[in-house]
Amino acid sequence: MSLPPEKASELKQIIHQQLLKMDVHGRIREVLAETIREELAPEHQQLSTEDLIRALRQRGIIDDVMKELKFVTDVNEMGRTSAPKPSTHFVDREPPVLKKTNIDPTRRYLYLQVLGGKAFLEHLQEPEPLPGQICSTFTLCLHFRNQRFRSKPVPCACEPDFQDGFLLEIHKDSLGDGSKMVDATTMLSICDPVHMVLIKTDTFGETTLVASYFLEWRSVLAAENGITNVAVELLGVGTESKVSVGVLSIRLEMYPPLNKTLSSEITSTQFTLERQKTAEKERLFLVYAKQWWREYLQIRPTHNARLVKIFAQDENGANRPVCSFVRPLRAGRLLDTPRQAARFVSVLGHERAPVIGGGGGKQEQWCTLLAFLCRNKGDCEDHANLLCSLLLGFGLEAFVCVGTKAKGVPHTWVMTCGSDGTITFWESLTGHSRYIHRPINPDDPPLAEQPKPLYPYRTIGCIFNHEKFLGNCQPSDAVEVCVFDLHDESKWKPMSGEAIKSVCGPGATSSVPPFPPLCASTIDAAVTSNEMEVQLRILVSEHRKDLGLSTVWDDQLSYLLSQALAAYELERTTGVSAGNEEFQDAVRRAVPDGHTFKGFPIHFVHRNARRVFATCLRSPFCEEIICCRGDQVRLAVRVRVFAYPESACAVWIMFACKYRSVL
């Protein structure tokens, strides 16, 4: 039977849409990569089409496609063509088609194009990825004046194929100036750079910070035709901050075109003046900081051993005052309470800055906020700075504390001072750990009952936020005996607020980057939960099959586990436990007399099902459930993903089984 051309094209379109919705391309890529890695015999030099088709058929992918492609066409409608209706029960995993931006002709824009990269020599020997093969990717993240952008991921290569354009509004969310067309002279006074962060994502989804660069965009103001091309050399981070990692080709263009451009002498003079002004402010602050430190040491010689941190190195190796890493940050509609903010910060991954070589020393690297958010993980200092900024945004008096934990390990955490004098410690790495501080009085008689500290902190050297820096000058720096009367200068030596403001205030110096806004999550929690649950069921079934065990799933029992997972996340966020009675009652009803129920909940901050399963098998209790033997064994697994800003997520999983007890 032959089809008219329009019907054939419509049929192709329907099949193409269905393949996209089922993510068949992604599944074929996975099978291809797995087949090449595991099943290709050494004597075979290439993989034939028949081998790939057989691998797809073995995994049931071809059957799945054929089941979903059901065509029911009314005879009366054969004569006329109609646009295919989108399926309602599939989530389109392809990125949405870019819509045309409505440009306001009365506003000024900067169009930034990334036209490719070169000299990424670390990837010089990297082979060309095969079609469909999963490979490491580069992603470029930008922030400019409260606007954030992210490029499409491109395969890592010596010359990565970046081809992206970003439309940056010069006056965004600024009152008064947004309604007028800004001229070149006014734009020259806007010293906010374009912050560019390059992230590498490996084949397992792990992210690495490759480079962080501040682009001076105002050179376009002196360019002919309002267009200029720039070659941006990206330097590494941390210990590699002096090493080039690659070059990006960038084109800058003003829209609408400038009626009158500035001369290059004017722009270079402005840049020189700004650099001189910043350098002078930083020099004066350094002189003041040295004087403050001398005075601090004169109080007590032992102060030299305390963790009083005035400066810290960012990812580019630049020394900045610690107060510049904190600023009141409002999360808009994305976070509703301080405790929810603490939970969000805790689900961002914890990873120390990498160190080349041994010795056990800790590489110091306090990341800028954009680098921390784009990478989605960082050290305890990054977590504490972000949590303190969010708590300040919620109107609390918050400080970052610098001190030690057990065994003298350096650590940072957050402290809030209540209006009634209550001191609360917040552990930014866990989110749900909050401790009320009640100091021990060392002068009390030995038999007097003293409060027992529950927090893990041992010593505290200094505290700071965006406006204040205070050094601990009490006789002992032990946290348990510290009195947090911050107005008593005999206990806490303050720095001058004016000195801090001169280098850490908004727009004080061009070396302090503006804070980016938080971005809403792009994760569909329900879809991701379902996907992980299906993958875990397959992994459990295959594992039991290897042990010679059959697997029968109990969907109703799996559904009942949801209420427990929701209660766990609620408790982590609010500290309040709720719904336990209903869950226990539901389980009792679902498990018949003479049967045994076992459940194992576990928490992750990533979405890799294979890593989850491998971790769970290392727990003897979980392995006992997964490998359960007995009469009438029924298994259940439930995954619940809770999405947070910046696509961070808390993943709760519970494995359970019920079986007849046979004595």
C-alpha positions in Angstrom: 0.0 0.0 0.0 1.4 3.4 -1.0 0.7 6.6 0.9 0.3 10.1 -0.6 3.4 12.3 0.1 1.6 14.4 2.7 0.4 11.4 4.6 3.9 9.9 4.5 5.4 13.0 5.9 2.7 13.2 8.6 3.4 9.6 9.6 7.1 10.3 9.8 6.4 13.3 12.0 4.2 11.2 14.3 6.9 8.5 14.6 9.6 11.1 15.2 7.6 12.8 17.9 6.9 9.5 19.6 10.6 8.5 19.5 11.5 11.8 21.1 8.9 11.5 23.8 10.0 8.0 24.7 13.7 9.2 24.7 14.5 6.3 22.4 17.6 8.1 21.1 18.9 8.4 24.7 18.2 4.7 25.4 19.9 3.7 22.2 22.9 5.8 23.1 23.1 4.0 26.5 22.8 0.6 24.9 25.4 1.4 22.3 27.9 2.7 24.9 27.2 -0.3 27.1 27.5 -2.8 24.2 30.8 -1.2 23.1 32.1 -1.3 26.6 31.0 -4.7 27.8 29.9 -6.9 24.9 32.2 -6.2 22.0 34.7 -9.0 21.8 38.4 -8.1 21.5 38.6 -9.8 18.1 35.8 -7.7 16.6 37.1 -4.4 15.3 33.7 -2.9 14.6 30.1 -3.2 15.7 27.7 -4.3 13.0 24.1 -3.0 12.7 22.9 -6.5 13.5 24.8 -6.5 16.8 23.1 -3.3 17.8 19.6 -4.4 16.8 20.1 -7.6 18.8 21.2 -5.6 21.8 18.2 -3.3 21.5 15.8 -6.3 21.1 17.3 -8.1 24.2 16.6 -5.0 26.3 13.0 -4.8 25.1 13.5 -1.3 23.6 12.1 -2.3 20.1 9.1 -3.9 21.7 8.4 -0.8 23.8 8.5 1.4 20.7 6.1 -0.9 18.8 3.7 -1.0 21.7 3.5 2.7 21.9 3.1 3.3 18.2 -0.6 2.6 17.8 -2.3 4.2 14.8 -6.1 4.4 14.7 -7.3 6.4 11.7 -10.9 7.0 10.9 -11.8 6.0 7.3 -13.6 9.3 6.8 -10.6 11.3 7.7 -8.2 9.5 5.4 -8.8 12.1 2.7 -7.7 15.1 4.7 -4.6 15.8 6.7 -4.5 17.0 10.2 -1.7 18.1 12.5 -0.7 15.3 14.9 -2.0 15.8 18.5 0.7 15.8 21.1 0.6 12.9 23.5 -0.7 13.7 27.0 1.0 11.0 29.1 4.6 11.5 28.1 6.9 14.2 29.3 9.0 15.7 26.5 12.6 15.3 27.6 14.0 17.3 24.7 14.9 20.9 25.6 12.1 23.3 24.5 12.5 25.0 21.2 13.9 28.5 21.7 11.3 31.2 21.4 11.9 34.5 19.7 12.6 37.2 22.3 10.5 40.3 22.2 13.1 43.1 22.2 12.0 46.5 23.5 13.4 49.0 20.9 13.5 51.6 23.7 15.9 49.7 25.8 19.6 49.0 25.4 20.9 45.5 25.1 24.3 43.8 24.8 24.3 40.8 22.5 27.1 38.4 23.5 27.9 35.6 21.1 30.3 32.7 21.9 31.7 31.6 18.6 33.7 28.5 19.6 36.8 27.6 21.7 40.3 26.6 21.0 43.5 25.5 22.8 41.7 23.4 25.4 44.9 21.3 25.5 43.8 19.0 28.3 41.4 17.4 25.7 43.9 17.3 22.9 44.1 13.5 22.9 40.4 13.1 23.4 38.9 11.0 20.6 35.9 12.2 18.6 32.8 10.8 20.3 30.9 8.2 18.3 27.4 9.1 17.2 25.1 8.6 20.3 28.0 7.9 22.6 27.8 9.6 26.0 30.7 11.9 26.5 32.0 14.6 28.9 30.6 18.1 28.2 31.4 21.8 28.7 28.7 24.2 29.8 29.2 28.0 30.0 27.2 29.9 32.7 26.9 33.7 32.6 25.7 36.3 35.1 25.2 40.0 34.3 23.2 42.5 36.4 20.8 40.1 37.9 20.4 38.0 34.7 21.6 34.5 34.4 22.2 32.4 31.3 23.4 28.9 30.5 24.8 27.6 27.2 23.9 24.3 25.6 26.3 21.5 26.6 29.0 20.8 24.0 31.3 17.8 23.9 34.7 18.3 25.5 37.3 18.8 22.8 40.5 20.7 22.1 38.3 23.1 20.1 34.8 22.8 21.7 32.0 23.8 19.4 30.4 26.6 21.4 27.8 28.4 19.3 25.5 30.4 21.6 24.2 33.9 21.9 22.9 35.7 25.0 20.9 38.9 25.0 21.9 40.9 28.1 19.7 43.8 29.2 21.9 46.8 30.3 19.3 48.2 32.7 17.5 45.2 34.3 15.2 45.7 37.3 16.7 49.1 38.1 14.2 51.8 39.0 14.2 55.0 37.0 16.9 54.1 34.5 15.0 51.2 32.8 12.5 53.4 31.0 15.1 55.4 29.1 17.5 54.7 26.3 20.9 54.7 28.0 23.7 56.3 26.1 27.4 55.3 25.8 28.6 57.7 28.5 26.2 56.3 31.0 27.1 52.8 30.1 30.7 53.6 30.6 30.0 54.2 34.3 28.4 50.7 34.7 31.3 48.7 36.0 29.5 45.4 36.5 31.4 42.7 34.5 29.9 39.7 32.8 30.9 36.8 35.1 31.5 33.6 33.0 31.9 30.2 34.7 32.9 27.1 32.7 31.7 23.8 34.1 32.7 20.3 32.9 30.2 17.4 33.4 31.7 13.9 33.1 29.9 10.8 31.8 28.6 10.0 35.4 27.1 13.5 35.8 29.8 14.8 38.2 30.6 18.5 37.7 34.0 20.2 37.9 34.8 23.9 37.9 37.1 24.6 35.0 37.4 28.4 34.9 35.9 31.6 36.2 36.3 34.8 34.3 35.1 38.4 34.6 34.6 39.8 31.1 35.1 43.6 30.7 32.3 44.3 28.1 32.6 48.1 27.8 35.3 47.9 25.1 32.4 47.6 22.7 31.5 51.2 23.4 34.6 52.3 21.5 34.2 49.8 18.7 33.4 50.8 15.1 29.8 49.8 14.2 29.2 48.9 17.8 30.7 45.3 17.3 33.9 43.9 18.6 35.5 40.5 18.7 37.4 39.4 21.8 39.6 36.4 22.4 39.2 35.5 26.1 41.9 33.4 27.7 40.5 31.3 30.5 42.8 30.4 33.4 42.3 27.4 35.7 41.1 27.5 39.3 42.7 26.9 42.7 46.2 25.6 42.4 46.0 26.0 38.6 44.9 29.6 38.6 48.0 30.7 36.6 47.6 28.0 34.0 45.7 28.6 30.8 42.9 26.1 30.1 41.6 27.4 26.8 40.5 30.4 24.7 37.0 31.5 23.9 36.1 33.6 20.8 33.5 36.1 21.8 31.6 38.8 19.8 30.0 41.7 21.6 27.4 43.9 19.9 25.2 46.7 21.1 21.6 46.8 20.2 20.2 49.2 19.1 23.5 50.4 17.5 25.1 53.4 19.2 24.5 56.7 17.5 27.9 57.9 18.8 30.7 55.7 20.0 33.4 56.7 22.5 37.1 57.0 21.7 39.3 54.2 22.9 41.3 56.8 24.9 38.2 57.6 27.0 37.4 54.0 27.7 41.0 53.1 28.6 41.2 56.1 30.9 38.0 55.1 32.7 39.3 51.5 33.2 42.6 52.9 34.5 40.8 55.2 37.0 38.6 52.4 38.2 41.6 50.1 38.7 43.5 52.8 40.6 40.4 53.6 42.8 39.9 49.9 43.6 43.7 49.4 44.3 43.8 52.4 46.6 40.7 51.2 48.6 42.2 47.7 48.9 45.5 49.1 50.0 44.0 51.2 52.7 41.9 48.3 54.0 45.1 46.1 54.1 46.9 48.8 56.1 43.9 48.9 58.5 43.7 45.1 58.7 47.4 44.8 59.6 47.0 47.5 62.3 43.9 45.7 63.7 45.8 42.4 63.8 48.7 43.9 65.7 46.3 45.3 68.3 44.6 41.9 68.5 47.9 40.1 69.2 48.8 42.6 71.9 45.7 41.6 73.9 47.0 38.1 74.4 50.0 36.4 72.7 48.0 33.1 72.4 45.7 34.9 69.9 48.2 34.1 67.2 47.0 30.5 67.2 43.3 31.4 66.9 41.4 31.0 63.6 40.9 34.7 62.8 40.4 34.8 59.1 40.3 38.3 57.5 41.1 37.4 53.9 40.3 34.3 51.8 41.3 33.1 48.3 38.6 32.8 45.7 38.7 30.2 42.9 41.0 32.5 40.9 43.5 32.7 43.7 42.6 36.3 44.4 42.7 37.4 48.1 39.5 39.1 49.2 38.1 40.2 52.5 35.9 37.4 53.9 33.0 39.9 54.4 32.8 40.3 50.6 31.6 36.6 50.4 28.4 37.4 52.3 25.5 39.6 51.3 21.8 39.6 52.1 20.2 37.4 49.4 16.5 37.2 48.8 15.2 34.0 47.2 12.0 35.5 45.8 9.3 32.8 45.6 11.8 30.0 45.6 12.3 29.6 49.3 9.7 30.5 52.0 11.4 30.1 55.4 14.9 30.2 56.9 14.7 26.5 57.7 13.8 25.7 54.1 16.8 27.8 53.0 19.0 25.7 55.4 17.6 22.5 53.8 18.3 23.9 50.3 21.9 24.7 51.2 22.4 21.3 52.7 21.4 19.4 49.6 24.1 21.1 47.5 27.0 18.7 47.4 29.9 18.9 49.8 33.3 18.5 48.2 36.7 19.9 49.3 38.8 21.8 46.8 41.1 19.3 45.0 44.8 19.1 46.0 47.5 18.0 43.7 49.9 15.7 45.6 49.8 14.2 49.1 50.5 15.6 52.5 46.9 15.8 53.7 46.8 19.6 53.6 43.6 21.3 52.8 43.5 23.5 49.7 41.7 26.7 50.5 39.2 27.9 48.0 36.2 30.1 48.8 34.2 30.1 45.6 32.2 33.0 44.3 28.5 32.4 44.6 28.0 31.9 40.8 30.7 29.2 40.7 29.3 27.4 43.7 25.7 27.4 42.3 26.7 26.4 38.8 28.8 23.5 40.0 26.2 22.5 42.6 28.8 21.6 45.2 31.5 23.2 47.3 33.3 23.2 50.6 31.9 24.0 54.0 32.9 27.7 53.6 30.8 28.0 50.4 27.8 26.4 52.2 28.1 28.7 55.2 28.5 31.8 53.1 25.3 31.0 51.1 23.3 30.1 54.2 24.4 33.2 56.0 23.4 35.3 53.0 20.0 33.7 52.8 19.3 34.1 56.5 20.3 37.8 56.2 17.8 38.1 53.3 15.1 36.6 55.7 15.8 39.5 58.1 17.8 37.5 60.7 21.0 38.7 62.3 23.3 36.1 60.9 27.1 35.5 61.0 29.5 33.0 59.6 31.6 31.4 62.4 35.2 30.3 61.7 36.6 27.7 64.1 37.3 24.0 64.6 35.4 20.8 65.1 36.7 17.7 66.9 40.4 16.9 66.5 41.1 20.5 65.5 39.7 20.2 62.0 39.0 23.8 60.6 35.3 24.3 60.0 32.8 27.1 59.3 29.1 27.2 60.3 26.4 29.9 60.8 25.2 31.6 63.9 22.0 33.7 64.4 21.4 36.1 67.2 17.8 36.4 68.3 16.3 39.7 69.5 16.0 38.1 73.0 19.7 37.2 73.0 19.2 33.5 72.0 22.3 32.2 70.1 21.5 29.5 67.5 24.1 27.5 65.6 23.2 26.3 62.1 25.2 23.5 60.5 25.1 24.3 56.8 26.2 20.9 55.6 23.2 19.0 57.2 20.5 21.7 57.2 18.4 20.1 60.0 21.1 20.5 62.7 20.3 23.6 64.8 21.7 24.0 68.3 20.9 26.5 71.0 24.1 27.8 72.6 24.1 28.0 76.4 27.6 28.9 77.7 29.2 27.1 80.6 30.4 29.4 83.4 33.9 28.2 84.3 33.7 30.1 87.6 30.8 28.1 88.8 31.4 25.6 91.7 32.3 22.1 90.6 29.0 20.6 91.7 26.9 23.2 89.9 24.9 21.7 87.0 26.2 22.9 83.7 24.5 22.7 80.2 25.9 19.9 78.1 26.7 21.1 74.6 25.2 19.1 71.8 27.0 20.8 68.9 30.2 19.4 67.3 32.1 22.7 67.4 35.2 23.0 69.6 36.8 26.5 69.1 35.7 29.8 67.5 38.2 32.4 66.3 36.0 35.0 64.6 32.6 35.8 63.2 31.6 38.0 60.3 28.8 39.0 57.9 28.6 41.7 55.2 28.9 44.6 57.7 30.8 43.3 60.7 33.9 41.4 61.6 34.6 40.4 65.2 37.6 38.6 66.6 37.2 36.4 69.7 39.3 37.9 72.4 37.9 36.0 75.4 40.5 34.1 77.6 39.5 30.8 76.0 38.3 30.3 72.4 36.4 27.1 73.4 32.8 27.4 72.0 31.2 26.0 75.2 32.5 28.8 77.4 32.1 31.6 74.8 29.7 34.5 75.7 28.2 36.0 72.5 27.8 39.6 73.8 28.9 41.1 70.6 28.7 44.7 72.0 31.3 43.9 74.7 34.6 44.8 73.1 36.5 43.1 76.0 35.0 39.8 74.5 34.8 40.5 70.8 37.2 43.0 69.1 35.3 44.6 66.2 36.7 45.9 62.9 35.6 49.4 61.7 32.3 49.2 59.9 33.4 52.0 57.6 36.6 50.1 56.6 34.5 47.0 55.8 32.0 49.0 53.8 34.7 50.7 51.8 35.8 47.3 50.2 32.7 45.0 50.7 29.7 47.3 50.2 27.6 47.0 47.0 29.6 48.5 44.1 32.4 49.5 46.5 35.1 48.0 44.3 35.1 46.4 40.9 36.9 43.3 42.4 33.9 42.2 44.4 31.5 40.4 42.0 27.7 41.1 42.3 25.6 38.3 43.7 23.5 36.4 41.2 19.8 35.6 41.8 18.8 32.0 42.5 17.2 30.1 39.6 14.2 27.8 39.8 14.6 24.1 39.5 14.4 22.6 36.0 13.8 19.1 37.5 10.3 17.6 37.2 10.2 15.8 40.6 7.4 13.3 39.7 9.0 12.3 36.4 12.4 11.9 38.0 11.0 9.9 40.9 9.3 7.5 38.4 12.4 7.1 36.3 14.6 6.3 39.3 12.0 3.9 40.7 11.8 2.0 37.4 15.6 1.8 37.2 15.9 0.5 40.8 13.3 -2.1 40.1 15.3 -3.4 37.2 18.5 -3.4 39.2 16.9 -5.3 42.1 15.3 -7.8 39.8 18.6 -8.5 38.0 20.5 -8.8 41.3 17.9 -11.3 42.6 18.0 -13.2 39.3 21.8 -13.6 39.7 21.1 -15.1 43.1 18.5 -17.5 41.6 15.6 -15.7 43.2 12.4 -14.6 41.6 11.0 -11.0 42.2 7.4 -10.1 42.8 6.6 -6.4 43.3 3.8 -5.2 45.5 2.6 -1.9 43.9 0.2 -1.1 46.8 2.9 -1.5 49.4 5.3 0.7 47.3 2.6 3.4 47.2 2.2 3.3 51.0 5.9 4.1 51.5 5.4 7.6 50.0 3.9 8.9 53.2 7.0 7.9 55.2 9.3 9.6 52.7 7.3 12.8 52.7 7.4 12.8 56.5 11.2 12.3 56.5 11.7 15.4 54.3 9.3 17.4 56.3 11.2 16.6 59.5 14.6 17.5 57.8 13.1 20.8 56.7 11.1 21.9 59.8 12.3 19.7 62.6 8.7 18.5 63.1 7.8 14.8 62.8 4.3 14.2 61.4 2.3 11.4 59.8 4.1 8.4 61.5 0.9 7.0 63.1 -1.0 6.9 59.8 2.0 5.2 58.0 2.3 2.5 60.7 -1.4 1.9 60.6 -1.4 1.5 56.8 1.5 -0.9 56.9 -0.2 -3.0 59.6 -3.3 -3.3 57.3 -1.1 -4.1 54.3 0.8 -6.9 56.0 -1.3 -10.0 56.7 -1.1 -11.9 60.0 1.9 -14.2 60.2 3.9 -12.0 57.8 6.9 -9.9 58.6 7.5 -6.4 57.2 11.0 -4.8 56.8 11.7 -1.3 55.5 15.0 0.6 54.9 14.9 4.4 54.1 18.0 6.1 52.8 18.7 9.7 51.6 20.8 11.0 48.7 21.5 14.3 47.0 22.2 12.8 43.5 19.9 11.0 41.0 22.2 8.2 39.7 20.3 5.0 40.3 23.3 2.7 39.9 25.3 4.6 42.5 22.2 4.5 44.8 21.9 0.8 44.4 25.6 0.1 45.0 25.5 2.2 48.2 22.4 0.4 49.4 23.9 -3.0 48.9 26.7 -2.0 51.2 24.2 -1.7 54.1 23.7 -5.2 55.6 20.1 -4.3 56.6 19.2 -3.1 53.0 20.9 -6.1 51.4 18.8 -8.4 53.7 15.7 -6.8 52.2 16.8 -6.9 48.6 18.0 -10.5 48.9 15.1 -11.6 51.0 14.3 -15.3 50.9 11.2 -17.0 52.2 7.6 -17.8 51.5 5.3 -15.3 49.7 8.0 -12.7 49.4 6.8 -9.4 48.1 9.2 -6.5 47.4 8.5 -2.8 47.3 10.6 0.3 46.5 9.5 3.9 46.5 11.5 7.0 45.3 10.6 10.5 46.2 12.6 13.4 44.7 12.1 16.8 46.3 13.3 19.6 44.0 15.0 22.8 45.3 16.3 25.9 43.5 19.4 25.5 41.2 18.1 22.0 40.3 19.4 20.7 43.6 17.4 17.8 45.0 16.8 15.7 48.0 16.2 12.0 47.0 14.5 9.7 49.5 14.3 6.0 48.8 12.7 3.2 50.8 13.2 -0.5 50.1 10.7 -2.8 51.8 9.6 -6.4 51.8 7.0 -8.6 53.4 7.1 -12.3 53.7 5.5 -15.2 55.6 7.4 -16.0 58.8 8.3 -19.7 58.8 9.8 -21.0 62.0 
